[in-house]
Every structure is written in structure tokens, then in C-alpha cells.
Amino acid sequence: MRVVIDHRKGEGRVRHPEKVCRPDNPMARKPEWIRVKAPGHPVYYETHTLMRHHKLVTVCEEAACPNIGECWSQRHATMMIMGGICTRACAFCNVSTGIPLPLEEDEPNRVAEAVTKLGLRHVVVTSVDRDDLEDGGAEHFARVIEAIRNVSAKTTIEVLTPDFLRKPKALEKVVAARPDVFNHNLETVPRLYPTIRPGARYYHSLRLLDQVKQLDPSIFTKSGLMVGLGEEKMELAQVMDDLRCAGVDFITMGQYLQPTVKHAAVARFVTPEEFEEYGVMARAKGFLQVSSSPLTRSSYHADSDFAALQAARAQRLEEGS
């Protein structure tokens, strides 16, 4: 195994053997529609300083998100709780794999303080997979939600959770904390799970989203897909149907970007016109909200999307009354 030292926190991160040993995949040149400017706005650096001051991890950095410059320049940062080391080794993900450190008891309060200093109307909280914990980190999610509500009651909260595979009652803990949006990404079509998301189970993830609605129908549910991994259009259509059967309200679709030569290669770059087609297809299937573009990510424009989601639900209820 190869150990990567994170000098920000002094952690030793072990790259998973499957990731390290995977044959190198050449990095494809990005088309014009995928390229973004390097961060440089003064507010970007203010957000960066705030994250470091509160010793917080963000998925924006860990997953090498292409939108970090835009989002951080608007003080929008997605908090990644429970550390920066994941117990899974997905072929698409840039987050390090290894043995995580123990949970930090003061992290919920640090997240809440950062939310108030950023002045966030809507915050997205995600995490690494923590298969090492008895409840997969569900109680920690609940504590973060509670801490944010205690100091910023008007901030709406979106959680992007792991699948809590083989963690009985974990989901109930998160739902009981009543986030405004519960997001869990399917990531790709079931055919590609063995190579792209080997530690997960497609139908388990679907059931997770369905169970949220059964436990609390008032919570919006959301899921995201990456495209450009070799999926077919009809496979995407079937995933959309599966999500609607699970009552999912909001779907996001964006281009997969290969983080390093050790990760899965990009099969193709999907054009903006094709993303428009996918969006039309998803809306026709009845999703309340759809975000489909090359640079779409789970938490991209999450605040404005949440407002649109609320409005769409209100309109649909009015039409049905």
C-alpha cells in the first residue's frame, strides 16, 4: 500500500490497493465546455481561510470539484464530516481510502459556527463512508443537524449520506433529525456498479431513498448520477424510472471527470445538448426538480435549487387540490 500524508491534519492516508494497482488510464483532454477558470476571487480565499480556521474538511477540495472557484467565491462550501479518509475505494472518487481517525466530538459545533460565519441560507453536509462505525456515522449526522439548527434556525439543511450498508436503524437516526433534503447518490447505472462502485449495492441505495419517504414524506429526496462512464441512454432512463418509483423528488446529472490516471477513465464527454435531452427526459418522468449539465454536481447551486424545489412542490399540490 502507499501512504499519503495530509499535512493539514497530520494524517496518514492509505490509498486502497485496488486503486493503487489499477493500470494507468490516460487522462483525456477536456472539451471547451468542461473547462473552468482557476480560483482567484478574494472571497474564495476568505472561505478557504475560514475552513482551515475551523479545521473543517470539504468535499469541494477532497473530490477536486471543478466548481470550487465559483462556489467558494459565493461563500458556498459543502462540509464533509467525519474526516477525509473513506473506508470504500470507488473507482471514480478522489477521496483517500484507508483507516479513518476517531470522530471529533466538537465537529458538529465547528460546522455550525462556520455556517453562521458564512451566512448560509442553505447548507449541504456530506461525509466519507464510515463502515468502521457501528451506525455508519448516522448519529454524528444527527448531531451536526442539531448543532446547525441551534445557532441558525432559518438555515435549511441538506444531507448527502453514505448508503449505511449493513447498518440497521442508521437511516432512522438521520431522518429523525429532520433534514430538509436527504440526498444519496446512485452515481451510475447498475451494470457498472462492480467496476465503478464495487463496495455498494444499487438496489440497497434505491431502498434507502424509498425508506426516507416512508419514514417522513415531508423530506425532499434527491439523487445524482455521473455520465460518461460507458452507460447507455436506455440504462439512464431505467435508473430515472427506478428513482421515481422510490419517490425521489430531485435528480442531478453531471459529467464524470477522471481525477487521476489511477481512476476509471472517461468513456466519453457528453455534450451540453445531450444533457439537455437527459433533462427533458427526467422532467417528463415527473421529478420536481432536475439539474442536468456537464458541470452539475450534487451540491452545485443547492441553495437556489432548494428554493425551486419548494416552489415546484407547492405548485404540484395546488394543481392536485
C-alpha positions as CSV (number, residue, x, y, z in Angstrom):
1,M,0.0,0.0,0.0
2,R,1.0,3.6,-0.5
3,V,0.6,6.1,2.4
4,V,-0.2,9.7,1.5
5,I,0.5,12.2,4.3
6,D,-2.1,15.0,4.6
7,H,0.0,17.9,6.1
8,R,-3.1,19.9,7.0
9,K,-4.1,17.4,9.7
10,G,-1.0,15.2,10.0
11,E,-3.0,12.1,9.0
12,G,-1.6,9.1,7.2
13,R,-4.0,8.2,4.4
14,V,-3.6,4.7,2.9
15,R,-4.5,4.5,-0.8
16,H,-6.6,1.4,-1.3
17,P,-4.6,-1.4,-3.0
18,E,-7.2,-1.7,-5.7
19,K,-6.9,1.9,-6.6
20,V,-3.1,1.9,-6.5
21,C,-2.7,-1.2,-8.6
22,R,-5.3,-0.3,-11.2
23,P,-3.5,0.1,-14.6
24,D,-2.9,3.7,-15.5
25,N,-5.7,5.3,-17.6
26,P,-4.6,8.2,-19.8
27,M,-6.2,11.5,-18.8
28,A,-8.5,12.6,-21.7
29,R,-8.3,16.2,-22.8
30,K,-11.3,18.1,-21.6
31,P,-13.6,19.8,-24.2
32,E,-14.1,23.5,-24.1
33,W,-17.5,23.2,-22.4
34,I,-15.9,21.5,-19.4
35,R,-13.1,23.9,-18.7
36,V,-13.3,26.3,-15.8
37,K,-11.1,29.2,-14.6
38,A,-8.7,28.8,-11.7
39,P,-10.0,30.2,-8.4
40,G,-8.9,33.8,-7.8
41,H,-11.7,35.8,-6.2
42,P,-10.9,37.4,-2.8
43,V,-14.0,35.8,-1.2
44,Y,-12.7,32.4,-2.4
45,Y,-9.6,32.9,-0.2
46,E,-11.8,34.1,2.7
47,T,-13.8,30.9,2.5
48,H,-10.6,28.9,2.3
49,T,-9.2,30.6,5.4
50,L,-12.5,30.0,7.3
51,M,-12.5,26.3,6.5
52,R,-8.9,26.0,7.8
53,H,-9.6,28.0,10.9
54,H,-12.4,25.7,11.9
55,K,-10.4,22.6,10.9
56,L,-13.1,21.5,8.5
57,V,-12.9,19.1,5.6
58,T,-14.9,20.0,2.4
59,V,-15.9,17.7,-0.4
60,C,-15.1,20.6,-2.7
61,E,-11.4,20.1,-2.0
62,E,-11.3,16.3,-1.4
63,A,-13.3,15.4,-4.5
64,A,-11.4,18.0,-6.6
65,C,-14.7,19.7,-7.7
66,P,-14.4,21.8,-10.8
67,N,-16.9,24.3,-9.4
68,I,-14.9,25.2,-6.2
69,G,-13.8,28.6,-7.5
70,E,-17.4,29.7,-8.3
71,C,-19.0,28.3,-5.2
72,W,-16.4,29.4,-2.7
73,S,-16.5,32.9,-4.2
74,Q,-20.1,33.0,-3.2
75,R,-19.3,31.5,0.3
76,H,-20.9,28.2,-0.6
77,A,-19.0,25.3,0.8
78,T,-20.1,21.7,1.2
79,M,-19.0,20.3,4.6
80,M,-17.6,16.8,4.7
81,I,-17.9,15.5,8.2
82,M,-16.2,12.5,9.9
83,G,-12.8,13.1,8.4
84,G,-11.2,12.9,5.0
85,I,-10.5,9.1,4.9
86,C,-13.0,6.8,3.4
87,T,-13.5,3.0,4.1
88,R,-14.5,2.4,0.4
89,A,-12.5,2.5,-2.8
90,C,-14.8,3.6,-5.6
91,A,-13.1,3.9,-9.0
92,F,-14.4,7.4,-9.6
93,C,-13.7,9.1,-6.3
94,N,-10.6,11.2,-5.4
95,V,-11.1,10.9,-1.7
96,S,-8.4,8.9,0.1
97,T,-9.1,5.3,1.3
98,G,-7.8,3.8,4.5
99,I,-8.4,3.6,8.2
100,P,-10.2,6.7,9.4
101,L,-9.5,8.5,12.6
102,P,-11.9,8.6,15.6
103,L,-14.8,11.0,15.3
104,E,-14.2,14.5,16.7
105,E,-16.7,15.3,19.3
106,D,-16.6,19.1,18.7
107,E,-17.0,18.8,14.9
108,P,-20.8,19.5,14.9
109,N,-20.2,22.8,16.7
110,R,-17.4,23.7,14.4
111,V,-19.6,23.1,11.4
112,A,-22.4,25.1,12.9
113,E,-20.1,28.0,13.6
114,A,-18.8,28.0,10.1
115,V,-22.4,28.0,8.7
116,T,-23.2,31.2,10.7
117,K,-20.0,32.9,9.7
118,L,-20.6,32.1,6.0
119,G,-24.2,33.3,6.4
120,L,-25.6,30.3,4.6
121,R,-29.3,30.1,3.9
122,H,-28.8,26.5,2.8
123,V,-26.0,24.1,3.7
124,V,-25.0,20.7,2.3
125,V,-23.4,18.3,4.7
126,T,-21.9,15.1,3.4
127,S,-19.4,12.5,4.6
128,V,-17.0,9.8,3.7
129,D,-18.2,6.2,4.1
130,R,-17.5,5.1,7.7
131,D,-18.1,1.3,7.6
132,D,-15.9,1.1,10.7
133,L,-18.6,2.7,12.8
134,E,-21.5,0.7,14.3
135,D,-24.1,3.1,12.8
136,G,-22.0,4.3,9.8
137,G,-21.9,7.8,11.4
138,A,-25.7,8.3,11.4
139,E,-25.7,9.7,15.0
140,H,-22.9,12.2,14.0
141,F,-25.0,13.4,11.1
142,A,-27.9,13.9,13.5
143,R,-25.7,15.9,15.9
144,V,-24.5,18.1,13.1
145,I,-28.1,18.9,12.0
146,E,-29.0,19.7,15.6
147,A,-26.0,21.9,16.1
148,I,-26.7,24.0,13.0
149,R,-30.4,24.4,14.0
150,N,-29.4,25.6,17.4
151,V,-27.4,28.5,16.1
152,S,-29.0,29.2,12.7
153,A,-32.6,28.1,12.8
154,K,-33.5,29.6,9.4
155,T,-30.8,27.7,7.5
156,T,-32.2,24.8,5.6
157,I,-30.1,21.6,5.7
158,E,-29.3,19.1,3.0
159,V,-27.5,15.9,3.9
160,L,-25.7,13.8,1.3
161,T,-25.2,10.5,3.1
162,P,-23.4,7.2,2.5
163,D,-25.6,4.1,2.0
164,F,-25.4,2.8,5.6
165,L,-25.0,-0.7,4.1
166,R,-25.4,-3.3,6.9
167,K,-26.1,-0.6,9.5
168,P,-29.6,-1.4,10.9
169,K,-31.5,1.6,12.2
170,A,-28.9,4.1,11.0
171,L,-31.2,5.7,8.5
172,E,-33.9,6.3,11.1
173,K,-31.4,8.3,13.2
174,V,-30.8,10.7,10.3
175,V,-34.4,11.0,9.3
176,A,-35.5,11.7,12.9
177,A,-33.2,14.7,12.9
178,R,-35.4,16.0,10.0
179,P,-33.0,17.4,7.4
180,D,-34.8,19.4,4.7
181,V,-33.3,17.4,1.9
182,F,-32.0,13.8,2.1
183,N,-29.6,13.1,-0.8
184,H,-28.0,9.8,-1.6
185,N,-26.3,9.4,-5.0
186,L,-26.8,6.3,-7.1
187,E,-23.8,7.6,-9.1
188,T,-24.2,5.3,-12.1
189,V,-26.2,2.5,-13.8
190,P,-26.4,-0.9,-12.1
191,R,-24.4,-2.6,-14.9
192,L,-21.3,-0.5,-13.9
193,Y,-21.5,-1.0,-10.2
194,P,-19.0,-3.9,-10.0
195,T,-16.3,-1.8,-11.5
196,I,-17.2,1.8,-10.6
197,R,-18.9,1.4,-7.2
198,P,-17.8,-2.1,-6.0
199,G,-18.5,-1.6,-2.3
200,A,-22.1,-0.5,-2.8
201,R,-25.3,-2.2,-3.9
202,Y,-27.6,-0.5,-6.4
203,Y,-30.9,-1.8,-5.0
204,H,-29.9,-1.1,-1.5
205,S,-29.3,2.5,-2.4
206,L,-32.7,2.6,-4.1
207,R,-34.4,1.2,-1.0
208,L,-32.6,3.7,1.2
209,L,-34.2,6.6,-0.7
210,D,-37.6,4.9,-0.7
211,Q,-37.4,4.3,3.1
212,V,-36.8,8.0,3.7
213,K,-40.1,8.8,2.1
214,Q,-41.8,6.0,4.1
215,L,-40.4,7.4,7.4
216,D,-41.1,11.1,6.6
217,P,-42.9,12.0,3.4
218,S,-42.2,15.7,4.0
219,I,-38.5,15.4,3.5
220,F,-37.3,16.1,-0.1
221,T,-35.3,13.3,-1.5
222,K,-32.5,13.7,-4.1
223,S,-30.0,11.5,-6.0
224,G,-27.3,12.1,-8.5
225,L,-25.7,10.4,-11.5
226,M,-22.4,10.7,-13.3
227,V,-22.5,10.2,-17.0
228,G,-19.6,9.5,-19.5
229,L,-18.6,6.2,-17.8
230,G,-20.0,4.0,-20.6
231,E,-23.7,3.9,-19.7
232,E,-26.3,3.8,-22.4
233,K,-29.2,6.2,-22.7
234,M,-31.8,3.5,-22.1
235,E,-30.0,2.5,-18.9
236,L,-30.2,6.1,-17.7
237,A,-33.9,6.1,-18.5
238,Q,-34.4,2.9,-16.4
239,V,-32.5,4.5,-13.4
240,M,-34.8,7.5,-13.7
241,D,-37.8,5.2,-13.6
242,D,-36.3,3.4,-10.6
243,L,-35.8,6.7,-8.7
244,R,-39.3,7.9,-9.5
245,C,-40.7,4.6,-8.2
246,A,-38.8,5.3,-5.0
247,G,-40.5,8.7,-4.8
248,V,-37.3,10.7,-5.4
249,D,-38.0,14.4,-6.0
250,F,-34.8,15.8,-7.4
251,I,-32.2,14.3,-9.8
252,T,-28.8,15.7,-10.7
253,M,-26.8,14.6,-13.7
254,G,-23.2,15.7,-14.5
255,Q,-20.1,14.7,-16.4
256,Y,-17.7,12.3,-14.8
257,L,-14.2,13.7,-14.7
258,Q,-11.3,11.4,-14.1
259,P,-9.3,12.6,-11.1
260,T,-6.0,10.8,-11.8
261,V,-4.6,8.1,-14.0
262,K,-5.4,5.5,-11.3
263,H,-9.1,6.1,-11.5
264,A,-11.7,5.0,-14.1
265,A,-11.2,6.5,-17.5
266,V,-13.8,8.8,-19.1
267,A,-15.6,6.8,-21.7
268,R,-16.8,9.9,-23.5
269,F,-17.6,13.6,-22.9
270,V,-21.3,14.0,-23.1
271,T,-22.3,17.2,-25.0
272,P,-24.4,20.0,-23.5
273,E,-27.1,19.2,-26.0
274,E,-27.3,15.6,-24.7
275,F,-27.5,16.9,-21.1
276,E,-30.5,19.0,-22.3
277,E,-32.1,15.8,-23.6
278,Y,-31.5,14.0,-20.4
279,G,-33.1,16.9,-18.5
280,V,-36.2,16.8,-20.7
281,M,-36.4,13.1,-20.2
282,A,-36.2,13.4,-16.4
283,R,-38.8,16.2,-16.3
284,A,-41.2,14.1,-18.4
285,K,-40.9,11.3,-15.8
286,G,-42.2,13.6,-13.1
287,F,-39.2,14.8,-11.0
288,L,-40.0,18.0,-9.2
289,Q,-36.5,19.4,-9.9
290,V,-33.9,18.5,-12.4
291,S,-30.3,19.7,-12.8
292,S,-28.5,18.3,-15.9
293,S,-25.4,19.9,-17.3
294,P,-21.7,19.0,-17.8
295,L,-20.6,20.7,-14.6
296,T,-23.6,19.8,-12.4
297,R,-22.6,18.2,-9.1
298,S,-24.8,17.1,-6.1
299,S,-24.4,20.4,-4.2
300,Y,-23.9,22.8,-7.1
301,H,-26.4,25.7,-6.8
302,A,-28.0,23.7,-4.0
303,D,-29.5,26.8,-2.3
304,S,-31.3,28.1,-5.4
305,D,-32.3,24.6,-6.4
306,F,-33.9,24.1,-2.9
307,A,-36.0,27.2,-3.4
308,A,-37.1,25.9,-6.8
309,L,-37.9,22.5,-5.3
310,Q,-40.1,24.1,-2.6
311,A,-41.9,26.1,-5.3
312,A,-42.4,23.1,-7.5
313,R,-43.9,21.1,-4.6
314,A,-46.3,23.9,-3.8
315,Q,-47.4,24.2,-7.4
316,R,-48.0,20.5,-7.7
317,L,-50.0,20.4,-4.5
318,E,-52.1,23.4,-5.7
319,E,-52.7,21.7,-9.1
320,G,-53.8,18.5,-7.3
321,S,-56.2,20.2,-4.9
